[in-house]
């Protein structure tokens, strides 16, 4: 994982470059320049777009986790999607501009934002529209929009670097990202001393079915950092076809389930009905040893942001506690 010293040094350097690039430098005989705008920042978002932010007085976030991150970076919001209030309890008094799967373009533009934060991912719970498709209309209205893609903790660090560059509050980067990195490093170090290597089957379940997750996912990446063997990495067919027979043959040490969707009870009922159909499920070591666990969606489905170390600690306690 990224060294915090290296990362913080990079943040300071990037901030210096950004400010230097945004501030005109006088030449010989030039008049004394007027004071530059303290909020003008230029950066490249996760889709490769160059974004210029001149003001942060009116900001809209089109995903709850990004609304929370913007506040953690020291910003305030005038608009956000409903999940920002429902799942993250943001403190800003915002106008709801729809769900993150279907933000309302007209409502966004009506707020006359200086800056809009969107997700570069095309799908979410319940499907919906791609926020990337809204870029042309926002650009035509002269509204700067940045697209970010956050799946793992390093993604969170990268985006927090950008957002705190925009707000100019690097102390909040150290508090809400740097200190989190240090806590995670300590947990990963504790896990590294164990010679025991647990095998894990990681699944998400929802009302329509069950899927196995690999190490590229939010929870899968944490398991990899903690030294666990994700069976989906060694048996990629599990990613394409959820097979009880294959799982019974692999006999994992741990079976971890992240319920998805708005109805957790219905999601878990779907999985329980599927597993109960095969009597051999109860013979699995994970089931017999009490290591068939449901994970908290607040830490393993929604982005935990400043609480990311709590996600690492929760999995450490399951695997090694």
C-alpha positions as CSV (number, residue, x, y, z in Angstrom):
1,X,0.0,0.0,0.0
2,X,1.0,3.6,-0.6
3,X,3.5,5.0,2.0
4,X,1.9,7.9,3.8
5,X,5.1,9.9,3.8
6,X,5.4,9.5,0.0
7,X,1.8,10.3,-0.5
8,X,1.8,13.4,1.6
9,X,5.0,14.7,-0.1
10,X,3.2,14.2,-3.4
11,X,0.2,16.1,-2.2
12,X,2.3,19.0,-1.1
13,X,4.2,19.0,-4.4
14,X,1.0,18.8,-6.5
15,X,-0.5,21.6,-4.5
16,X,2.5,23.8,-5.2
17,X,2.4,23.0,-8.9
18,X,-1.3,23.7,-9.1
19,X,-1.0,27.0,-7.4
20,X,2.0,28.0,-9.5
21,X,0.2,27.0,-12.7
22,X,-2.8,29.0,-11.7
23,X,-1.0,32.2,-10.7
24,X,0.4,34.5,-13.5
25,X,4.0,35.3,-13.0
26,X,5.0,38.9,-13.7
27,X,7.9,39.6,-16.2
28,X,10.3,42.5,-16.3
29,X,8.4,45.8,-16.6
30,X,5.0,44.2,-16.1
31,X,2.6,46.0,-13.8
32,X,2.0,44.5,-10.4
33,X,-0.7,41.8,-10.9
34,X,-3.9,41.8,-9.0
35,X,-4.4,39.2,-6.3
36,X,-5.2,35.8,-7.9
37,X,-8.4,33.9,-7.1
38,X,-7.6,31.7,-4.2
39,X,-10.1,29.0,-5.4
40,X,-9.0,28.6,-9.0
41,X,-7.7,25.1,-9.4
42,X,-7.1,23.0,-12.5
43,X,-6.8,19.2,-12.4
44,X,-7.5,16.1,-14.5
45,X,-10.4,13.9,-13.3
46,X,-10.6,10.1,-13.4
47,X,-11.9,10.1,-17.0
48,X,-9.0,12.2,-18.3
49,X,-10.9,15.4,-18.5
50,X,-9.2,18.7,-17.6
51,X,-11.4,20.5,-15.0
52,X,-11.0,24.1,-14.0
53,X,-12.8,25.2,-10.8
54,X,-13.0,29.0,-10.2
55,X,-15.4,29.0,-7.2
56,X,-16.6,26.5,-4.6
57,X,-19.5,28.6,-3.2
58,X,-22.2,26.5,-4.9
59,X,-21.2,22.8,-5.3
60,X,-23.4,19.8,-6.2
61,X,-22.5,16.2,-5.5
62,X,-24.3,13.5,-7.4
63,X,-23.4,10.6,-5.2
64,X,-23.6,10.3,-1.4
65,X,-20.0,9.2,-0.9
66,X,-18.7,12.1,-2.9
67,X,-21.0,14.5,-1.0
68,X,-19.4,13.2,2.2
69,X,-15.9,13.4,0.8
70,X,-16.5,17.0,-0.3
71,X,-17.5,17.9,3.3
72,X,-14.5,16.0,4.7
73,X,-12.4,18.1,2.4
74,X,-13.8,21.3,4.0
75,X,-16.5,22.1,1.4
76,X,-20.2,22.8,1.6
77,X,-23.0,21.8,-0.8
78,X,-26.1,23.4,-2.2
79,X,-27.3,20.2,-3.9
80,X,-26.9,16.4,-3.5
81,X,-28.6,13.1,-4.4
82,X,-30.9,11.5,-1.8
83,X,-28.3,8.9,-0.6
84,X,-26.1,11.8,0.7
85,X,-28.8,12.4,3.4
86,X,-30.0,8.9,3.8
87,X,-26.7,7.0,3.9
88,X,-24.2,9.7,4.9
89,X,-26.1,12.2,7.0
90,X,-24.3,15.2,5.4
91,X,-24.4,18.4,7.3
92,X,-25.0,20.8,4.4
93,X,-28.5,22.1,3.9
94,X,-29.0,20.8,0.3
95,X,-31.6,20.6,-2.4
96,X,-32.2,17.0,-3.4
97,X,-31.5,16.6,-7.1
98,X,-32.8,13.0,-7.4
99,X,-31.2,9.6,-6.7
100,X,-27.6,8.9,-7.7
101,X,-28.8,6.4,-10.3
102,X,-31.0,9.1,-11.9
103,X,-29.9,12.7,-11.0
104,X,-32.2,15.4,-12.4
105,X,-30.3,17.5,-14.9
106,X,-32.8,20.3,-14.8
107,X,-32.6,20.6,-11.0
108,X,-28.8,20.6,-11.1
109,X,-28.6,23.4,-13.6
110,X,-31.3,25.4,-11.7
111,X,-29.0,25.5,-8.7
112,X,-26.5,27.4,-10.8
113,X,-23.5,25.4,-9.4
114,X,-19.9,26.5,-9.6
115,X,-18.8,22.9,-9.6
116,X,-20.5,19.5,-9.9
117,X,-19.0,16.2,-8.7
118,X,-20.2,13.0,-10.4
119,X,-19.3,9.4,-10.6
120,X,-17.6,7.8,-13.6
121,X,-19.2,4.5,-12.9
122,X,-22.2,3.6,-15.1
123,X,-24.2,1.5,-12.8
124,X,-25.4,1.4,-9.2
125,X,-28.1,-0.3,-7.1
126,X,-31.2,-0.6,-9.1
127,X,-29.4,0.3,-12.4
128,X,-30.2,3.7,-13.8
129,X,-28.6,6.2,-16.1
130,X,-24.9,7.0,-16.6
131,X,-23.9,10.3,-15.1
132,X,-21.3,10.6,-17.8
133,X,-24.1,11.1,-20.3
134,X,-24.9,14.4,-18.5
135,X,-21.5,16.0,-19.3
136,X,-22.4,17.6,-22.6
137,X,-25.4,19.5,-21.2
138,X,-23.4,20.7,-18.2
139,X,-20.5,21.8,-20.3
140,X,-23.0,23.7,-22.6
141,X,-24.3,25.5,-19.5
142,X,-20.7,26.5,-18.6
143,X,-20.7,24.3,-15.4
144,X,-17.4,22.6,-14.5
145,X,-18.0,18.9,-13.8
146,X,-15.5,16.3,-12.5
147,X,-15.9,12.5,-12.7
148,X,-14.3,10.3,-10.1
149,X,-14.2,6.5,-9.6
150,X,-13.7,5.3,-6.1
151,X,-13.6,1.5,-5.4
152,X,-10.7,1.0,-3.0
153,X,-8.9,2.9,-0.3
154,X,-6.1,4.1,-2.6
155,X,-8.9,5.6,-4.8
156,X,-10.2,7.4,-1.8
157,X,-6.8,8.9,-1.1
158,X,-6.4,10.0,-4.7
159,X,-9.7,11.8,-4.8
160,X,-9.3,13.3,-1.4
161,X,-6.0,14.8,-2.6
162,X,-7.8,16.5,-5.5
163,X,-10.7,17.7,-3.4
164,X,-8.5,19.2,-0.7
165,X,-6.5,20.9,-3.4
166,X,-9.7,22.4,-4.6
167,X,-10.8,23.6,-1.1
168,X,-7.2,24.5,-0.2
169,X,-7.5,22.7,3.2
170,X,-4.5,20.3,3.3
171,X,-4.9,19.8,7.1
172,X,-8.2,18.0,6.4
173,X,-6.3,15.7,3.9
174,X,-4.0,14.8,6.7
175,X,-6.8,14.3,9.2
176,X,-9.3,12.5,7.0
177,X,-7.0,10.6,4.7
178,X,-3.4,10.6,6.1
179,X,-4.4,9.5,9.6
180,X,-6.7,6.8,8.1
181,X,-3.8,5.5,6.0
182,X,-1.6,5.2,9.1
183,X,-4.3,3.3,10.9
184,X,-4.7,0.9,8.0
185,X,-0.9,0.4,7.7
186,X,-0.9,-0.7,11.4
187,X,-3.7,-3.2,10.8
188,X,-2.1,-4.6,7.7
189,X,1.2,-4.9,9.6
190,X,-0.5,-6.9,12.3
191,X,-2.0,-9.3,9.8
192,X,1.4,-9.8,8.1
193,X,2.9,-11.5,11.1
194,X,0.4,-14.5,10.9
195,X,1.6,-17.6,9.1
196,X,-2.0,-18.7,8.8
197,X,-3.4,-17.8,5.4
198,X,-7.2,-18.0,5.5
199,X,-9.2,-18.9,2.3
200,X,-12.3,-16.7,1.7
201,X,-15.3,-16.9,-0.5
202,X,-16.6,-13.3,-0.8
203,X,-20.2,-12.8,-2.1
204,X,-22.7,-10.1,-2.6
205,X,-26.4,-11.1,-2.5
206,X,-29.5,-9.2,-3.6
207,X,-33.1,-10.0,-4.2
208,X,-32.3,-11.3,-7.7
209,X,-29.4,-13.5,-7.0
210,X,-25.9,-13.9,-5.7
211,X,-22.5,-13.0,-7.1
212,X,-18.9,-13.9,-6.1
213,X,-16.4,-11.0,-5.8
214,X,-12.7,-10.9,-6.6
215,X,-9.9,-8.7,-5.3
216,X,-10.7,-5.8,-7.6
217,X,-13.8,-5.0,-5.5
218,X,-14.0,-2.8,-2.4
219,X,-14.1,-5.6,0.1
220,X,-11.9,-7.9,-2.0
221,X,-9.1,-5.4,-2.0
222,X,-9.2,-5.2,1.8
223,X,-9.0,-9.0,2.1
224,X,-6.0,-9.0,-0.3
225,X,-4.2,-6.4,1.8
226,X,-4.8,-8.5,4.9
227,X,-3.2,-11.6,3.3
228,X,-6.3,-13.7,2.7
229,X,-6.7,-16.0,-0.3
230,X,-9.8,-15.0,-2.3
231,X,-11.0,-18.2,-3.9
232,X,-12.4,-16.3,-6.9
233,X,-8.8,-15.4,-7.9
234,X,-7.9,-19.1,-8.1
235,X,-11.2,-20.2,-9.6
236,X,-12.4,-17.5,-12.0
237,X,-15.4,-19.6,-13.1
238,X,-17.1,-18.6,-9.8
239,X,-17.3,-15.1,-11.1
240,X,-19.3,-16.2,-14.0
241,X,-21.5,-18.8,-12.4
242,X,-22.5,-19.0,-8.7
243,X,-22.2,-22.8,-8.1
244,X,-23.0,-24.4,-4.7
245,X,-21.3,-27.6,-5.9
246,X,-18.0,-25.7,-6.6
247,X,-18.1,-23.9,-3.3
248,X,-18.7,-27.1,-1.4
249,X,-15.8,-28.7,-3.2
250,X,-13.5,-25.7,-2.4
251,X,-14.6,-25.7,1.3
252,X,-13.4,-22.2,2.2
253,X,-12.3,-21.2,5.7
254,X,-14.6,-18.2,5.6
255,X,-17.7,-17.3,3.7
256,X,-18.4,-13.5,3.8
257,X,-21.6,-12.0,2.4
258,X,-22.4,-8.3,1.6
259,X,-26.1,-7.7,1.3
260,X,-27.0,-5.3,-1.5
261,X,-30.1,-3.3,-2.3
262,X,-32.6,-1.5,-0.2
263,X,-34.0,-4.7,1.4
264,X,-31.2,-6.5,3.2
265,X,-33.6,-9.1,4.7
266,X,-34.9,-10.1,1.2
267,X,-31.3,-10.3,-0.1
268,X,-30.2,-12.6,2.7
269,X,-33.4,-14.7,2.3
270,X,-32.6,-15.3,-1.3
271,X,-29.2,-16.7,-0.4
272,X,-30.4,-18.8,2.5
273,X,-33.1,-20.4,0.4
274,X,-30.5,-21.3,-2.2
275,X,-28.0,-22.8,0.2
276,X,-30.7,-24.7,2.2
277,X,-31.5,-26.6,-0.9
278,X,-28.2,-28.4,-0.7
279,X,-27.7,-30.4,2.6
280,X,-23.9,-30.4,2.1
281,X,-23.9,-26.6,2.8
282,X,-24.1,-27.3,6.5
283,X,-21.0,-29.5,6.3
284,X,-18.7,-26.7,5.1
285,X,-16.0,-25.7,7.6
286,X,-17.0,-22.1,7.4
287,X,-20.5,-22.9,8.3
288,X,-19.7,-25.4,11.1
289,X,-17.1,-23.1,12.6
290,X,-19.3,-20.0,12.7
291,X,-17.3,-18.3,9.9
292,X,-20.2,-17.7,7.6
293,X,-20.6,-14.0,8.2
294,X,-22.8,-11.2,7.0
295,X,-20.8,-7.9,6.6
296,X,-22.1,-4.5,7.5
297,X,-23.1,-2.6,4.3
298,X,-22.1,0.7,6.0
299,X,-18.5,-0.5,5.9
300,X,-18.5,-2.9,2.9
301,X,-21.1,-1.7,0.4
302,X,-21.2,2.0,0.8
303,X,-17.8,3.8,0.8
304,X,-16.6,4.2,4.4
305,X,-14.5,7.3,3.5
306,X,-12.9,8.5,6.8
307,X,-14.0,5.3,8.4
308,X,-12.1,3.0,6.0
309,X,-9.8,1.8,8.8
310,X,-12.9,0.5,10.6
311,X,-13.5,-1.7,7.5
312,X,-10.0,-3.1,7.7
313,X,-10.3,-3.7,11.4
314,X,-13.6,-5.5,11.1
315,X,-12.2,-8.0,8.6
316,X,-9.0,-8.3,10.6
317,X,-11.1,-9.3,13.7
318,X,-13.0,-11.9,11.6
319,X,-9.9,-13.4,10.1
320,X,-7.4,-13.2,12.9
321,X,-9.2,-12.1,16.0
